[in-house]
Each structure stands twice: as C-alpha cells, then as structure tokens.
Amino acid sequence: MLDSSFFPSLSESFIAKLLAAGEKYGLPRLMLMCESILCKDISVDSVAYIFALADRYCATHLKSICQKFSAENFDAVMHSDGFEYLKKNCPLLQSELLKTGVGCEKEFS
C-alpha cells in the first residue's frame, strides 16, 4: 500500500508541474491534457492524492472524476492511506469525499 510519501512525489511529478503551469498561466488545453493523463492513474490507493492535486490546481474535471471513482469504491477508498492523508492534511477535502460517498450510497439504497 502507498504511504503519505506518495503525495509529495505525485505533486513533484512532471505532469503535476505541467498542471500547475496550466492553471497559473490560464492554459485550459494543457490542463485538460494533464487531467486526462492523471485520470488514467486513478486507483483506490491514488484517488485521494490525485483529488488533493486537482483541488490545489482547480482541475474541476479531474476532481469530479475522482469524486465519482471514490463514490463507486467508497469502502476501499475510506481504508486507503490516501484517505488518511486527507484526514491529517486536508480535512475539508476528506469531508467532501465523504459527502460524495454517502450521497452515492443513499442513491443506490
């Protein structure tokens, strides 16, 4: 399983730096390309870290994909190291994922 050291390596990755540049310089096409690449890396272990990255750089499409994935895999995501990372470092984002997951569970009940 991944630990919280995964997020710093993700946030320092080339694709994350391109996403940051796209947001900083108002390059929506670059941001979409980066979001598309990061979407392919979403897993139970990485979704919380990618969600935090998406929030940091206002990547709304990527953020919504992470929310959808988290809702569909709610139990597994809640027990991941990434979720613990959010709990310790980004409680508002953790709360946002919880609301998404609980809303989805109510919808399927």
URWORA-V607069 format. One record per residue. RES is the residue in one small letter. PHI is phi in degrees with one decimal (none if undefined). PSI is psi in radians with two decimals (* if undefined). D_FIRST is the distance of its C-alpha to the first C-alpha in Angstrom with 2 decimals. Layout:
res = <RES:RES>
phi = <PHI:PHI>
psi = <PSI:PSI>
d_first = <D_FIRST:D_FIRST>
This chain:
res = <m:l:d:s:s:f:f:p:s:l:s:e:s:f:i:a:k:l:l:a:a:g:e:k:y:g:l:p:r:l:m:l:m:c:e:s:i:l:c:k:d:i:s:v:d:s:v:a:y:i:f:a:l:a:d:r:y:c:a:t:h:l:k:s:i:c:q:k:f:s:a:e:n:f:d:a:v:m:h:s:d:g:f:e:y:l:k:k:n:c:p:l:l:q:s:e:l:l:k:t:g:v:g:c:e:k:e:f:s>
phi = <none:-78.0:-113.5:-66.0:-71.8:-64.3:-62.6:-57.0:-68.3:-67.2:-69.2:-96.4:-69.0:-59.9:-65.7:-66.5:-67.3:-65.8:-61.3:-62.0:-65.3:-60.9:-70.5:-63.6:-101.7:64.3:-112.0:-61.7:-67.2:-62.2:-61.8:-63.0:-64.7:-65.8:-60.6:-61.6:-66.4:-66.5:-59.3:-70.2:-96.7:-70.7:-144.1:-57.8:-76.6:-104.4:-59.4:-66.6:-66.7:-67.6:-60.4:-64.5:-63.8:-62.0:-66.0:-59.4:-109.3:54.9:-90.4:-64.2:-64.6:-63.2:-62.6:-68.3:-64.5:-62.4:-62.8:-63.5:-61.0:-62.7:-65.1:-72.9:-124.8:-54.2:-61.5:-66.2:-64.8:-61.4:-99.3:-88.8:-65.1:-62.7:-65.2:-64.0:-59.2:-62.4:-58.4:-79.9:-111.5:-141.0:-59.6:-67.1:-69.7:-60.9:-61.4:-62.8:-66.1:-62.0:-62.3:-63.1:-65.5:-67.1:-61.3:-68.0:-62.9:-64.4:-62.8:-87.1:-74.8>
psi = <2.63:2.66:-3.11:-0.19:-0.25:-0.73:-0.83:-0.68:-0.62:-0.78:-0.33:-0.02:2.79:-0.74:-0.64:-0.66:-0.65:-0.70:-0.76:-0.73:-0.70:-0.71:-0.77:-0.72:0.17:0.87:1.45:-0.59:-0.72:-0.74:-0.76:-0.68:-0.73:-0.74:-0.71:-0.74:-0.77:-0.55:-0.60:-0.33:0.05:2.23:3.07:-0.69:-0.47:-0.26:-0.70:-0.69:-0.75:-0.64:-0.77:-0.70:-0.76:-0.72:-0.74:-0.66:0.35:0.70:1.44:-0.67:-0.81:-0.71:-0.74:-0.60:-0.73:-0.73:-0.76:-0.80:-0.76:-0.70:-0.69:-0.41:0.69:-0.90:-0.79:-0.72:-0.70:-0.46:0.19:2.80:-0.56:-0.68:-0.68:-0.67:-0.81:-0.71:-0.74:-0.66:-0.41:1.15:-0.54:-0.67:-0.67:-0.77:-0.69:-0.75:-0.68:-0.77:-0.70:-0.82:-0.75:-0.71:-0.69:-0.71:-0.70:-0.67:-0.64:-0.16:*>
d_first = <0.00:3.79:6.59:10.12:11.28:10.03:12.94:15.59:14.92:15.15:18.19:19.74:19.37:22.67:22.18:21.47:24.59:26.56:25.56:26.75:29.93:30.56:30.41:32.47:35.15:35.34:34.29:33.14:32.99:30.65:28.41:28.44:27.60:24.59:23.49:23.93:21.71:18.90:19.37:18.48:14.97:14.23:11.40:9.89:7.00:9.88:12.89:13.28:13.26:15.63:17.64:18.24:19.29:21.54:23.10:23.74:25.63:27.28:25.74:26.91:26.27:22.61:22.28:23.94:21.77:18.64:20.59:21.58:18.15:16.92:20.06:19.64:16.10:16.80:15.45:11.94:11.91:13.38:10.62:7.85:7.29:9.67:12.15:12.23:12.91:15.71:17.00:17.54:18.67:19.96:21.26:23.60:20.98:18.97:22.35:23.01:19.94:20.93:24.46:23.50:21.54:24.34:26.96:25.49:25.37:29.01:29.97:28.83:30.41>
